[in-house]
Amino acid sequence: MSGWSELDWFLRTDPRDVGCDEALRLLHVYVDLVVPDASGEAASRYPGIAAHLAACGPCTEDYQGLLAAVTGQDHA
Ligand SMILES: [Zn+2]
C-alpha cells in the first residue's frame, strides 16, 4: 500500500466533497436549511455536503434519518 491508492481515491472523489467527518459535523445545519424549503438552497450553500451525500451511502442514511426526525415524516 503506497500513496498511489490514496491518490487514486482522491482523483475519483468529487473535489467539493467535504468528507464524512465534516459532513456529519454539519449535517444538522444542513438539514435545518433543507427543511424550511426544498428549493435547493442548502445544496447551493453547502455544495461540499451535497457532493458528499451524493457519494457516501452511510452519510446519506444518517441524513435521511435526521431529515425524517426533523420533519416527522418517515422517508424509509
Ligand atoms: Zn460519508
N, CA, C, O and the ligand as a Tripos MOL2 file, in Angstrom:
@<TRIPOS>MOLECULE
protein
  305   303    77     0     0
PROTEIN
NO_CHARGES

@<TRIPOS>ATOM
      1 N           0.8500   -1.1990    0.0000 N.3       1 MET1
      2 CA          0.0000    0.0000    0.0000 C.3       1 MET1
      3 C           0.8850    1.2480    0.0000 C.2       1 MET1
      4 O           1.6520    1.4670    0.9380 O.2       1 MET1
      5 N           0.7810    2.0440   -1.0230 N.am      2 SER2
      6 CA          1.5610    3.2680   -1.0860 C.3       2 SER2
      7 C           0.6210    4.4460   -1.3010 C.2       2 SER2
      8 O          -0.5940    4.3260   -1.1420 O.2       2 SER2
      9 N           1.2040    5.5900   -1.6650 N.am      3 GLY3
     10 CA          0.3970    6.7700   -1.9110 C.3       3 GLY3
     11 C          -0.4800    6.6480   -3.1420 C.2       3 GLY3
     12 O          -1.3730    7.4670   -3.3580 O.2       3 GLY3
     13 N          -0.2280    5.6210   -3.9560 N.am      4 TRP4
     14 CA         -0.9700    5.5300   -5.2040 C.3       4 TRP4
     15 C          -2.4580    5.3080   -4.9660 C.2       4 TRP4
     16 O          -3.2920    5.9330   -5.6210 O.2       4 TRP4
     17 N          -2.7910    4.4360   -4.0470 N.am      5 SER5
     18 CA         -4.2090    4.1670   -3.8260 C.3       5 SER5
     19 C          -4.8980    5.4010   -3.2450 C.2       5 SER5
     20 O          -6.0570    5.6850   -3.5470 O.2       5 SER5
     21 N          -4.1660    6.1160   -2.4170 N.am      6 GLU6
     22 CA         -4.7150    7.3520   -1.8690 C.3       6 GLU6
     23 C          -4.9660    8.3730   -2.9800 C.2       6 GLU6
     24 O          -5.9990    9.0410   -3.0190 O.2       6 GLU6
     25 N          -3.9780    8.4700   -3.8880 N.am      7 LEU7
     26 CA         -4.1100    9.4060   -4.9970 C.3       7 LEU7
     27 C          -5.2770    8.9930   -5.8920 C.2       7 LEU7
     28 O          -6.0600    9.8260   -6.3480 O.2       7 LEU7
     29 N          -5.3700    7.6950   -6.1290 N.am      8 ASP8
     30 CA         -6.4370    7.1650   -6.9570 C.3       8 ASP8
     31 C          -7.7980    7.5210   -6.3560 C.2       8 ASP8
     32 O          -8.7110    7.9510   -7.0600 O.2       8 ASP8
     33 N          -7.9100    7.3330   -5.0490 N.am      9 TRP9
     34 CA         -9.1550    7.6290   -4.3540 C.3       9 TRP9
     35 C          -9.4670    9.1170   -4.4620 C.2       9 TRP9
     36 O         -10.6080    9.5180   -4.6920 O.2       9 TRP9
     37 N          -8.4160    9.9280   -4.2890 N.am     10 PHE10
     38 CA         -8.5930   11.3700   -4.3230 C.3      10 PHE10
     39 C          -9.1030   11.8220   -5.6910 C.2      10 PHE10
     40 O         -10.0020   12.6580   -5.7840 O.2      10 PHE10
     41 N          -8.5230   11.2640   -6.7390 N.am     11 LEU11
     42 CA         -8.8810   11.6890   -8.0840 C.3      11 LEU11
     43 C         -10.3070   11.2700   -8.4490 C.2      11 LEU11
     44 O         -10.9550   11.9040   -9.2820 O.2      11 LEU11
     45 N         -10.7780   10.2150   -7.8290 N.am     12 ARG12
     46 CA        -12.1330    9.7590   -8.1250 C.3      12 ARG12
     47 C         -13.1750   10.4860   -7.2900 C.2      12 ARG12
     48 O         -14.3730   10.3920   -7.5560 O.2      12 ARG12
     49 N         -12.7170   11.2020   -6.2920 N.am     13 THR13
     50 CA        -13.6440   11.8760   -5.3920 C.3      13 THR13
     51 C         -13.9960   13.2650   -5.9260 C.2      13 THR13
     52 O         -13.1400   13.9720   -6.4580 O.2      13 THR13
     53 N         -15.2390   13.6360   -5.7790 N.am     14 ASP14
     54 CA        -15.6520   14.9910   -6.1210 C.3      14 ASP14
     55 C         -14.8140   15.9760   -5.3010 C.2      14 ASP14
     56 O         -14.7920   15.8850   -4.0730 O.2      14 ASP14
     57 N         -14.1280   16.9090   -5.9530 N.am     15 PRO15
     58 CA        -13.2440   17.8260   -5.2130 C.3      15 PRO15
     59 C         -13.9910   18.6830   -4.1930 C.2      15 PRO15
     60 O         -13.3830   19.2330   -3.2750 O.2      15 PRO15
     61 N         -15.2980   18.7940   -4.3540 N.am     16 ARG16
     62 CA        -16.0650   19.5750   -3.3740 C.3      16 ARG16
     63 C         -16.4140   18.7490   -2.1470 C.2      16 ARG16
     64 O         -16.8030   19.2920   -1.1130 O.2      16 ARG16
     65 N         -16.2720   17.4300   -2.2690 N.am     17 ASP17
     66 CA        -16.6710   16.5320   -1.1930 C.3      17 ASP17
     67 C         -15.9270   16.8590    0.1010 C.2      17 ASP17
     68 O         -14.6960   16.8370    0.1340 O.2      17 ASP17
     69 N         -16.6670   17.1600    1.1590 N.am     18 VAL18
     70 CA        -16.0270   17.5670    2.4090 C.3      18 VAL18
     71 C         -15.5730   16.3750    3.2440 C.2      18 VAL18
     72 O         -14.8070   16.5430    4.1940 O.2      18 VAL18
     73 N         -16.0350   15.1760    2.9040 N.am     19 GLY19
     74 CA        -15.6620   14.0030    3.6810 C.3      19 GLY19
     75 C         -16.6480   13.7250    4.8010 C.2      19 GLY19
     76 O         -17.4730   14.5710    5.1460 O.2      19 GLY19
     77 N         -16.5490   12.5100    5.3710 N.am     20 CYS20
     78 CA        -17.5210   12.0600    6.3640 C.3      20 CYS20
     79 C         -17.5320   12.9400    7.6120 C.2      20 CYS20
     80 O         -18.5980   13.3390    8.0800 O.2      20 CYS20
     81 N         -16.3490   13.2450    8.1520 N.am     21 ASP21
     82 CA        -16.3000   13.9690    9.4140 C.3      21 ASP21
     83 C         -16.9900   15.3210    9.3230 C.2      21 ASP21
     84 O         -17.8030   15.6850   10.1720 O.2      21 ASP21
     85 N         -16.6430   16.0580    8.2670 N.am     22 GLU22
     86 CA        -17.2130   17.3860    8.1020 C.3      22 GLU22
     87 C         -18.6990   17.2970    7.7750 C.2      22 GLU22
     88 O         -19.4990   18.0880    8.2750 O.2      22 GLU22
     89 N         -19.0640   16.3400    6.9420 N.am     23 ALA23
     90 CA        -20.4720   16.1850    6.5730 C.3      23 ALA23
     91 C         -21.3170   15.8940    7.8110 C.2      23 ALA23
     92 O         -22.3790   16.4870    8.0030 O.2      23 ALA23
     93 N         -20.8350   14.9720    8.6490 N.am     24 LEU24
     94 CA        -21.6030   14.6080    9.8370 C.3      24 LEU24
     95 C         -21.6440   15.7600   10.8370 C.2      24 LEU24
     96 O         -22.6290   15.9440   11.5530 O.2      24 LEU24
     97 N         -20.5610   16.5290   10.8720 N.am     25 ARG25
     98 CA        -20.4980   17.6580   11.8050 C.3      25 ARG25
     99 C         -21.5220   18.7240   11.4260 C.2      25 ARG25
    100 O         -22.1030   19.3680   12.2990 O.2      25 ARG25
    101 N         -21.7450   18.9130   10.1160 N.am     26 LEU26
    102 CA        -22.6240   19.9760    9.6470 C.3      26 LEU26
    103 C         -24.0020   19.4620    9.2270 C.2      26 LEU26
    104 O         -24.8370   20.2210    8.7350 O.2      26 LEU26
    105 N         -24.2260   18.1580    9.4280 N.am     27 LEU27
    106 CA        -25.4490   17.5660    8.9040 C.3      27 LEU27
    107 C         -26.7060   18.2090    9.4940 C.2      27 LEU27
    108 O         -27.6850   18.4320    8.7820 O.2      27 LEU27
    109 N         -26.6760   18.5050   10.7940 N.am     28 HIS28
    110 CA        -27.8730   19.0900   11.4060 C.3      28 HIS28
    111 C         -28.1220   20.5060   10.8840 C.2      28 HIS28
    112 O         -29.2680   20.9370   10.7580 O.2      28 HIS28
    113 N         -27.0250   21.2330   10.5790 N.am     29 VAL29
    114 CA        -27.1700   22.5670    9.9980 C.3      29 VAL29
    115 C         -27.7710   22.4560    8.5990 C.2      29 VAL29
    116 O         -28.6540   23.2180    8.2060 O.2      29 VAL29
    117 N         -27.2590   21.4890    7.8800 N.am     30 TYR30
    118 CA        -27.7190   21.2580    6.5030 C.3      30 TYR30
    119 C         -29.2100   20.9010    6.4950 C.2      30 TYR30
    120 O         -29.9820   21.4230    5.6910 O.2      30 TYR30
    121 N         -29.5930   20.0110    7.3960 N.am     31 VAL31
    122 CA        -30.9920   19.5890    7.4710 C.3      31 VAL31
    123 C         -31.8930   20.7750    7.8320 C.2      31 VAL31
    124 O         -32.9920   20.9180    7.2950 O.2      31 VAL31
    125 N         -31.4110   21.6210    8.7490 N.am     32 ASP32
    126 CA        -32.1980   22.7900    9.1250 C.3      32 ASP32
    127 C         -32.4380   23.7110    7.9390 C.2      32 ASP32
    128 O         -33.4560   24.4000    7.8830 O.2      32 ASP32
    129 N         -31.5050   23.7270    6.9880 N.am     33 LEU33
    130 CA        -31.6630   24.5350    5.7770 C.3      33 LEU33
    131 C         -32.5990   23.8540    4.7830 C.2      33 LEU33
    132 O         -33.3550   24.5150    4.0730 O.2      33 LEU33
    133 N         -32.5380   22.5310    4.7430 N.am     34 VAL34
    134 CA        -33.3350   21.7800    3.7770 C.3      34 VAL34
    135 C         -34.8130   21.8230    4.1500 C.2      34 VAL34
    136 O         -35.6820   21.9370    3.2860 O.2      34 VAL34
    137 N         -35.0830   21.7310    5.4510 N.am     35 VAL35
    138 CA        -36.4580   21.5560    5.8940 C.3      35 VAL35
    139 C         -37.3990   22.7150    5.5350 C.2      35 VAL35
    140 O         -38.4980   22.4640    5.0410 O.2      35 VAL35
    141 N         -36.9990   23.9910    5.7710 N.am     36 PRO36
    142 CA        -37.9600   25.0810    5.5070 C.3      36 PRO36
    143 C         -38.4570   25.0930    4.0670 C.2      36 PRO36
    144 O         -39.6570   25.2320    3.8300 O.2      36 PRO36
    145 N         -37.5640   24.9500    3.1160 N.am     37 ASP37
    146 CA        -37.9850   24.8230    1.7260 C.3      37 ASP37
    147 C         -36.9980   23.9460    0.9820 C.2      37 ASP37
    148 O         -35.7880   24.0200    1.1920 O.2      37 ASP37
    149 N         -37.5350   23.1260    0.1230 N.am     38 ALA38
    150 CA        -36.6820   22.1790   -0.5970 C.3      38 ALA38
    151 C         -36.2530   22.7730   -1.9320 C.2      38 ALA38
    152 O         -36.1850   22.0660   -2.9370 O.2      38 ALA38
    153 N         -35.9640   24.0650   -1.9420 N.am     39 SER39
    154 CA        -35.6590   24.7490   -3.1980 C.3      39 SER39
    155 C         -34.2240   24.5200   -3.6380 C.2      39 SER39
    156 O         -33.8170   24.9790   -4.7060 O.2      39 SER39
    157 N         -33.4460   23.8040   -2.8110 N.am     40 GLY40
    158 CA        -32.0650   23.5470   -3.1860 C.3      40 GLY40
    159 C         -31.1070   24.5580   -2.5930 C.2      40 GLY40
    160 O         -29.9250   24.5630   -2.9390 O.2      40 GLY40
    161 N         -31.5970   25.4270   -1.6930 N.am     41 GLU41
    162 CA        -30.6990   26.4190   -1.1130 C.3      41 GLU41
    163 C         -29.6020   25.7520   -0.2880 C.2      41 GLU41
    164 O         -28.4510   26.1880   -0.3010 O.2      41 GLU41
    165 N         -29.9660   24.7050    0.4200 N.am     42 ALA42
    166 CA        -28.9860   24.0110    1.2440 C.3      42 ALA42
    167 C         -27.8470   23.4800    0.3840 C.2      42 ALA42
    168 O         -26.6750   23.6190    0.7350 O.2      42 ALA42
    169 N         -28.1950   22.8760   -0.7380 N.am     43 ALA43
    170 CA        -27.1820   22.2940   -1.6150 C.3      43 ALA43
    171 C         -26.3030   23.3700   -2.2260 C.2      43 ALA43
    172 O         -25.1160   23.1410   -2.4550 O.2      43 ALA43
    173 N         -26.8750   24.5520   -2.4950 N.am     44 SER44
    174 CA        -26.0620   25.6040   -3.1020 C.3      44 SER44
    175 C         -25.2000   26.2880   -2.0470 C.2      44 SER44
    176 O         -24.1290   26.8080   -2.3630 O.2      44 SER44
    177 N         -25.6610   26.2920   -0.7930 N.am     45 ARG45
    178 CA        -24.8490   26.9220    0.2420 C.3      45 ARG45
    179 C         -23.7760   25.9740    0.7670 C.2      45 ARG45
    180 O         -22.6910   26.4020    1.1600 O.2      45 ARG45
    181 N         -24.0900   24.7000    0.7680 N.am     46 TYR46
    182 CA        -23.1270   23.6970    1.2200 C.3      46 TYR46
    183 C         -22.9020   22.6470    0.1340 C.2      46 TYR46
    184 O         -23.2590   21.4820    0.3080 O.2      46 TYR46
    185 N         -22.3070   23.0630   -0.9890 N.am     47 PRO47
    186 CA        -22.1030   22.1170   -2.1010 C.3      47 PRO47
    187 C         -21.2190   20.9450   -1.7030 C.2      47 PRO47
    188 O         -21.3490   19.8520   -2.2540 O.2      47 PRO47
    189 N         -20.3200   21.1680   -0.7480 N.am     48 GLY48
    190 CA        -19.4430   20.0840   -0.3080 C.3      48 GLY48
    191 C         -20.2090   18.9730    0.3710 C.2      48 GLY48
    192 O         -19.8850   17.7960    0.2150 O.2      48 GLY48
    193 N         -21.2390   19.3530    1.1330 N.am     49 ILE49
    194 CA        -22.0470   18.3450    1.8040 C.3      49 ILE49
    195 C         -22.9450   17.6430    0.8000 C.2      49 ILE49
    196 O         -23.1170   16.4250    0.8530 O.2      49 ILE49
    197 N         -23.5180   18.4180   -0.1160 N.am     50 ALA50
    198 CA        -24.3440   17.8090   -1.1550 C.3      50 ALA50
    199 C         -23.5340   16.8130   -1.9650 C.2      50 ALA50
    200 O         -24.0100   15.7240   -2.2850 O.2      50 ALA50
    201 N         -22.2940   17.1980   -2.2980 N.am     51 ALA51
    202 CA        -21.4240   16.3020   -3.0580 C.3      51 ALA51
    203 C         -21.1110   15.0540   -2.2540 C.2      51 ALA51
    204 O         -21.0690   13.9510   -2.7980 O.2      51 ALA51
    205 N         -20.8930   15.2290   -0.9630 N.am     52 HIS52
    206 CA        -20.5670   14.0720   -0.1350 C.3      52 HIS52
    207 C         -21.7680   13.1410    0.0050 C.2      52 HIS52
    208 O         -21.6240   11.9210   -0.0710 O.2      52 HIS52
    209 N         -22.9360   13.7090    0.2080 N.am     53 LEU53
    210 CA        -24.1320   12.8800    0.3400 C.3      53 LEU53
    211 C         -24.3880   12.0900   -0.9350 C.2      53 LEU53
    212 O         -24.8850   10.9650   -0.8910 O.2      53 LEU53
    213 N         -24.0410   12.6920   -2.0770 N.am     54 ALA54
    214 CA        -24.2310   12.0060   -3.3520 C.3      54 ALA54
    215 C         -23.2900   10.8210   -3.4910 C.2      54 ALA54
    216 O         -23.5710    9.8740   -4.2260 O.2      54 ALA54
    217 N         -22.1530   10.8800   -2.7680 N.am     55 ALA55
    218 CA        -21.1170    9.8740   -2.9460 C.3      55 ALA55
    219 C         -21.0520    8.8680   -1.8030 C.2      55 ALA55
    220 O         -20.4390    7.8110   -1.9510 O.2      55 ALA55
    221 N         -21.6730    9.1780   -0.6640 N.am     56 CYS56
    222 CA        -21.4680    8.3660    0.5370 C.3      56 CYS56
    223 C         -22.7910    7.8150    1.0550 C.2      56 CYS56
    224 O         -23.6250    8.5620    1.5660 O.2      56 CYS56
    225 N         -22.9770    6.5080    0.9220 N.am     57 GLY57
    226 CA        -24.2120    5.8500    1.3580 C.3      57 GLY57
    227 C         -24.4880    6.0020    2.8430 C.2      57 GLY57
    228 O         -25.5870    6.4100    3.2180 O.2      57 GLY57
    229 N         -23.5150    5.6820    3.7100 N.am     58 PRO58
    230 CA        -23.7530    5.7780    5.1520 C.3      58 PRO58
    231 C         -24.1690    7.1730    5.5940 C.2      58 PRO58
    232 O         -25.0680    7.3090    6.4240 O.2      58 PRO58
    233 N         -23.5350    8.2150    5.0580 N.am     59 CYS59
    234 CA        -23.9010    9.5730    5.4430 C.3      59 CYS59
    235 C         -25.2810    9.9290    4.9090 C.2      59 CYS59
    236 O         -26.0270   10.6560    5.5640 O.2      59 CYS59
    237 N         -25.6280    9.4280    3.7290 N.am     60 THR60
    238 CA        -26.9620    9.6610    3.1880 C.3      60 THR60
    239 C         -28.0250    9.0500    4.1040 C.2      60 THR60
    240 O         -29.0910    9.6300    4.3080 O.2      60 THR60
    241 N         -27.7200    7.8690    4.6530 N.am     61 GLU61
    242 CA        -28.6580    7.2350    5.5800 C.3      61 GLU61
    243 C         -28.8340    8.0920    6.8240 C.2      61 GLU61
    244 O         -29.9540    8.2830    7.2970 O.2      61 GLU61
    245 N         -27.7230    8.6130    7.3570 N.am     62 ASP62
    246 CA        -27.8080    9.4920    8.5230 C.3      62 ASP62
    247 C         -28.6100   10.7450    8.1990 C.2      62 ASP62
    248 O         -29.4190   11.2150    8.9990 O.2      62 ASP62
    249 N         -28.3630   11.2700    7.0070 N.am     63 TYR63
    250 CA        -29.0630   12.4700    6.5580 C.3      63 TYR63
    251 C         -30.5740   12.2060    6.4450 C.2      63 TYR63
    252 O         -31.3860   13.0000    6.9190 O.2      63 TYR63
    253 N         -30.9350   11.0960    5.8180 N.am     64 GLN64
    254 CA        -32.3480   10.7520    5.6700 C.3      64 GLN64
    255 C         -33.0070   10.5620    7.0330 C.2      64 GLN64
    256 O         -34.1450   10.9770    7.2540 O.2      64 GLN64
    257 N         -32.2620    9.9210    7.9480 N.am     65 GLY65
    258 CA        -32.7970    9.6800    9.2780 C.3      65 GLY65
    259 C         -33.0210   10.9820   10.0310 C.2      65 GLY65
    260 O         -34.0410   11.1650   10.6960 O.2      65 GLY65
    261 N         -32.0510   11.8840    9.9150 N.am     66 LEU66
    262 CA        -32.1380   13.1740   10.5800 C.3      66 LEU66
    263 C         -33.2890   13.9890    9.9870 C.2      66 LEU66
    264 O         -34.0500   14.6340   10.7070 O.2      66 LEU66
    265 N         -33.3950   13.9430    8.6700 N.am     67 LEU67
    266 CA        -34.4520   14.6660    7.9780 C.3      67 LEU67
    267 C         -35.8250   14.1390    8.3980 C.2      67 LEU67
    268 O         -36.7570   14.9090    8.6260 O.2      67 LEU67
    269 N         -35.9290   12.8290    8.4930 N.am     68 ALA68
    270 CA        -37.1920   12.2170    8.9030 C.3      68 ALA68
    271 C         -37.5390   12.6150   10.3310 C.2      68 ALA68
    272 O         -38.6990   12.8770   10.6490 O.2      68 ALA68
    273 N         -36.5180   12.6590   11.1910 N.am     69 ALA69
    274 CA        -36.7450   13.0160   12.5900 C.3      69 ALA69
    275 C         -37.2040   14.4700   12.7020 C.2      69 ALA69
    276 O         -38.0820   14.7860   13.5040 O.2      69 ALA69
    277 N         -36.6150   15.3450   11.9060 N.am     70 VAL70
    278 CA        -36.9290   16.7730   11.9650 C.3      70 VAL70
    279 C         -38.3070   17.0530   11.3930 C.2      70 VAL70
    280 O         -39.0740   17.8360   11.9520 O.2      70 VAL70
    281 N         -38.6150   16.4130   10.2820 N.am     71 THR71
    282 CA        -39.8880   16.6880    9.6160 C.3      71 THR71
    283 C         -41.0200   15.8480   10.1720 C.2      71 THR71
    284 O         -42.1910   16.1310    9.9190 O.2      71 THR71
    285 N         -40.6730   14.8060   10.9360 N.am     72 GLY72
    286 CA        -41.7000   13.9320   11.4690 C.3      72 GLY72
    287 C         -42.2520   12.9750   10.4400 C.2      72 GLY72
    288 O         -43.2510   12.2930   10.6670 O.2      72 GLY72
    289 N         -41.5800   12.9380    9.2980 N.am     73 GLN73
    290 CA        -42.0170   12.0160    8.2490 C.3      73 GLN73
    291 C         -41.0530   10.8440    8.1710 C.2      73 GLN73
    292 O         -39.8700   10.9670    8.4920 O.2      73 GLN73
    293 N         -41.5720    9.7290    7.7480 N.am     74 ASP74
    294 CA        -40.7490    8.5470    7.6140 C.3      74 ASP74
    295 C         -40.3700    8.3560    6.1660 C.2      74 ASP74
    296 O         -41.1970    7.9650    5.3420 O.2      74 ASP74
    297 N         -39.0960    8.6380    5.8510 N.am     75 HIS75
    298 CA        -38.6530    8.5330    4.4640 C.3      75 HIS75
    299 C         -38.1660    7.1290    4.1170 C.2      75 HIS75
    300 O         -37.8680    6.8320    2.9600 O.2      75 HIS75
    301 N         -38.0900    6.2710    5.1330 N.am     76 ALA76
    302 CA        -37.6100    4.9170    4.8730 C.3      76 ALA76
    303 C         -38.6960    4.1450    4.1510 C.2      76 ALA76
    304 O         -38.5100    2.9710    3.8290 O.2      76 ALA76
    305 ZN        -19.7280    9.9440    4.4910 Zn       77 ZN77
@<TRIPOS>BOND
     1     1     2 1
     2     2     3 1
     3     3     4 2
     4     3     5 am
     5     5     6 1
     6     6     7 1
     7     7     8 2
     8     7     9 am
     9     9    10 1
    10    10    11 1
    11    11    12 2
    12    11    13 am
    13    13    14 1
    14    14    15 1
    15    15    16 2
    16    15    17 am
    17    17    18 1
    18    18    19 1
    19    19    20 2
    20    19    21 am
    21    21    22 1
    22    22    23 1
    23    23    24 2
    24    23    25 am
    25    25    26 1
    26    26    27 1
    27    27    28 2
    28    27    29 am
    29    29    30 1
    30    30    31 1
    31    31    32 2
    32    31    33 am
    33    33    34 1
    34    34    35 1
    35    35    36 2
    36    35    37 am
    37    37    38 1
    38    38    39 1
    39    39    40 2
    40    39    41 am
    41    41    42 1
    42    42    43 1
    43    43    44 2
    44    43    45 am
    45    45    46 1
    46    46    47 1
    47    47    48 2
    48    47    49 am
    49    49    50 1
    50    50    51 1
    51    51    52 2
    52    51    53 am
    53    53    54 1
    54    54    55 1
    55    55    56 2
    56    55    57 am
    57    57    58 1
    58    58    59 1
    59    59    60 2
    60    59    61 am
    61    61    62 1
    62    62    63 1
    63    63    64 2
    64    63    65 am
    65    65    66 1
    66    66    67 1
    67    67    68 2
    68    67    69 am
    69    69    70 1
    70    70    71 1
    71    71    72 2
    72    71    73 am
    73    73    74 1
    74    74    75 1
    75    75    76 2
    76    75    77 am
    77    77    78 1
    78    78    79 1
    79    79    80 2
    80    79    81 am
    81    81    82 1
    82    82    83 1
    83    83    84 2
    84    83    85 am
    85    85    86 1
    86    86    87 1
    87    87    88 2
    88    87    89 am
    89    89    90 1
    90    90    91 1
    91    91    92 2
    92    91    93 am
    93    93    94 1
    94    94    95 1
    95    95    96 2
    96    95    97 am
    97    97    98 1
    98    98    99 1
    99    99   100 2
   100    99   101 am
   101   101   102 1
   102   102   103 1
   103   103   104 2
   104   103   105 am
   105   105   106 1
   106   106   107 1
   107   107   108 2
   108   107   109 am
   109   109   110 1
   110   110   111 1
   111   111   112 2
   112   111   113 am
   113   113   114 1
   114   114   115 1
   115   115   116 2
   116   115   117 am
   117   117   118 1
   118   118   119 1
   119   119   120 2
   120   119   121 am
   121   121   122 1
   122   122   123 1
   123   123   124 2
   124   123   125 am
   125   125   126 1
   126   126   127 1
   127   127   128 2
   128   127   129 am
   129   129   130 1
   130   130   131 1
   131   131   132 2
   132   131   133 am
   133   133   134 1
   134   134   135 1
   135   135   136 2
   136   135   137 am
   137   137   138 1
   138   138   139 1
   139   139   140 2
   140   139   141 am
   141   141   142 1
   142   142   143 1
   143   143   144 2
   144   143   145 am
   145   145   146 1
   146   146   147 1
   147   147   148 2
   148   147   149 am
   149   149   150 1
   150   150   151 1
   151   151   152 2
   152   151   153 am
   153   153   154 1
   154   154   155 1
   155   155   156 2
   156   155   157 am
   157   157   158 1
   158   158   159 1
   159   159   160 2
   160   159   161 am
   161   161   162 1
   162   162   163 1
   163   163   164 2
   164   163   165 am
   165   165   166 1
   166   166   167 1
   167   167   168 2
   168   167   169 am
   169   169   170 1
   170   170   171 1
   171   171   172 2
   172   171   173 am
   173   173   174 1
   174   174   175 1
   175   175   176 2
   176   175   177 am
   177   177   178 1
   178   178   179 1
   179   179   180 2
   180   179   181 am
   181   181   182 1
   182   182   183 1
   183   183   184 2
   184   183   185 am
   185   185   186 1
   186   186   187 1
   187   187   188 2
   188   187   189 am
   189   189   190 1
   190   190   191 1
   191   191   192 2
   192   191   193 am
   193   193   194 1
   194   194   195 1
   195   195   196 2
   196   195   197 am
   197   197   198 1
   198   198   199 1
   199   199   200 2
   200   199   201 am
   201   201   202 1
   202   202   203 1
   203   203   204 2
   204   203   205 am
   205   205   206 1
   206   206   207 1
   207   207   208 2
   208   207   209 am
   209   209   210 1
   210   210   211 1
   211   211   212 2
   212   211   213 am
   213   213   214 1
   214   214   215 1
   215   215   216 2
   216   215   217 am
   217   217   218 1
   218   218   219 1
   219   219   220 2
   220   219   221 am
   221   221   222 1
   222   222   223 1
   223   223   224 2
   224   223   225 am
   225   225   226 1
   226   226   227 1
   227   227   228 2
   228   227   229 am
   229   229   230 1
   230   230   231 1
   231   231   232 2
   232   231   233 am
   233   233   234 1
   234   234   235 1
   235   235   236 2
   236   235   237 am
   237   237   238 1
   238   238   239 1
   239   239   240 2
   240   239   241 am
   241   241   242 1
   242   242   243 1
   243   243   244 2
   244   243   245 am
   245   245   246 1
   246   246   247 1
   247   247   248 2
   248   247   249 am
   249   249   250 1
   250   250   251 1
   251   251   252 2
   252   251   253 am
   253   253   254 1
   254   254   255 1
   255   255   256 2
   256   255   257 am
   257   257   258 1
   258   258   259 1
   259   259   260 2
   260   259   261 am
   261   261   262 1
   262   262   263 1
   263   263   264 2
   264   263   265 am
   265   265   266 1
   266   266   267 1
   267   267   268 2
   268   267   269 am
   269   269   270 1
   270   270   271 1
   271   271   272 2
   272   271   273 am
   273   273   274 1
   274   274   275 1
   275   275   276 2
   276   275   277 am
   277   277   278 1
   278   278   279 1
   279   279   280 2
   280   279   281 am
   281   281   282 1
   282   282   283 1
   283   283   284 2
   284   283   285 am
   285   285   286 1
   286   286   287 1
   287   287   288 2
   288   287   289 am
   289   289   290 1
   290   290   291 1
   291   291   292 2
   292   291   293 am
   293   293   294 1
   294   294   295 1
   295   295   296 2
   296   295   297 am
   297   297   298 1
   298   298   299 1
   299   299   300 2
   300   299   301 am
   301   301   302 1
   302   302   303 1
   303   303   304 2
@<TRIPOS>SUBSTRUCTURE
     1 MET1         2 RESIDUE 1 A MET
     2 SER2         6 RESIDUE 1 A SER
     3 GLY3        10 RESIDUE 1 A GLY
     4 TRP4        14 RESIDUE 1 A TRP
     5 SER5        18 RESIDUE 1 A SER
     6 GLU6        22 RESIDUE 1 A GLU
     7 LEU7        26 RESIDUE 1 A LEU
     8 ASP8        30 RESIDUE 1 A ASP
     9 TRP9        34 RESIDUE 1 A TRP
    10 PHE10       38 RESIDUE 1 A PHE
    11 LEU11       42 RESIDUE 1 A LEU
    12 ARG12       46 RESIDUE 1 A ARG
    13 THR13       50 RESIDUE 1 A THR
    14 ASP14       54 RESIDUE 1 A ASP
    15 PRO15       58 RESIDUE 1 A PRO
    16 ARG16       62 RESIDUE 1 A ARG
    17 ASP17       66 RESIDUE 1 A ASP
    18 VAL18       70 RESIDUE 1 A VAL
    19 GLY19       74 RESIDUE 1 A GLY
    20 CYS20       78 RESIDUE 1 A CYS
    21 ASP21       82 RESIDUE 1 A ASP
    22 GLU22       86 RESIDUE 1 A GLU
    23 ALA23       90 RESIDUE 1 A ALA
    24 LEU24       94 RESIDUE 1 A LEU
    25 ARG25       98 RESIDUE 1 A ARG
    26 LEU26      102 RESIDUE 1 A LEU
    27 LEU27      106 RESIDUE 1 A LEU
    28 HIS28      110 RESIDUE 1 A HIS
    29 VAL29      114 RESIDUE 1 A VAL
    30 TYR30      118 RESIDUE 1 A TYR
    31 VAL31      122 RESIDUE 1 A VAL
    32 ASP32      126 RESIDUE 1 A ASP
    33 LEU33      130 RESIDUE 1 A LEU
    34 VAL34      134 RESIDUE 1 A VAL
    35 VAL35      138 RESIDUE 1 A VAL
    36 PRO36      142 RESIDUE 1 A PRO
    37 ASP37      146 RESIDUE 1 A ASP
    38 ALA38      150 RESIDUE 1 A ALA
    39 SER39      154 RESIDUE 1 A SER
    40 GLY40      158 RESIDUE 1 A GLY
    41 GLU41      162 RESIDUE 1 A GLU
    42 ALA42      166 RESIDUE 1 A ALA
    43 ALA43      170 RESIDUE 1 A ALA
    44 SER44      174 RESIDUE 1 A SER
    45 ARG45      178 RESIDUE 1 A ARG
    46 TYR46      182 RESIDUE 1 A TYR
    47 PRO47      186 RESIDUE 1 A PRO
    48 GLY48      190 RESIDUE 1 A GLY
    49 ILE49      194 RESIDUE 1 A ILE
    50 ALA50      198 RESIDUE 1 A ALA
    51 ALA51      202 RESIDUE 1 A ALA
    52 HIS52      206 RESIDUE 1 A HIS
    53 LEU53      210 RESIDUE 1 A LEU
    54 ALA54      214 RESIDUE 1 A ALA
    55 ALA55      218 RESIDUE 1 A ALA
    56 CYS56      222 RESIDUE 1 A CYS
    57 GLY57      226 RESIDUE 1 A GLY
    58 PRO58      230 RESIDUE 1 A PRO
    59 CYS59      234 RESIDUE 1 A CYS
    60 THR60      238 RESIDUE 1 A THR
    61 GLU61      242 RESIDUE 1 A GLU
    62 ASP62      246 RESIDUE 1 A ASP
    63 TYR63      250 RESIDUE 1 A TYR
    64 GLN64      254 RESIDUE 1 A GLN
    65 GLY65      258 RESIDUE 1 A GLY
    66 LEU66      262 RESIDUE 1 A LEU
    67 LEU67      266 RESIDUE 1 A LEU
    68 ALA68      270 RESIDUE 1 A ALA
    69 ALA69      274 RESIDUE 1 A ALA
    70 VAL70      278 RESIDUE 1 A VAL
    71 THR71      282 RESIDUE 1 A THR
    72 GLY72      286 RESIDUE 1 A GLY
    73 GLN73      290 RESIDUE 1 A GLN
    74 ASP74      294 RESIDUE 1 A ASP
    75 HIS75      298 RESIDUE 1 A HIS
    76 ALA76      302 RESIDUE 1 A ALA
    77 ZN77       305 GROUP 0 **** ****
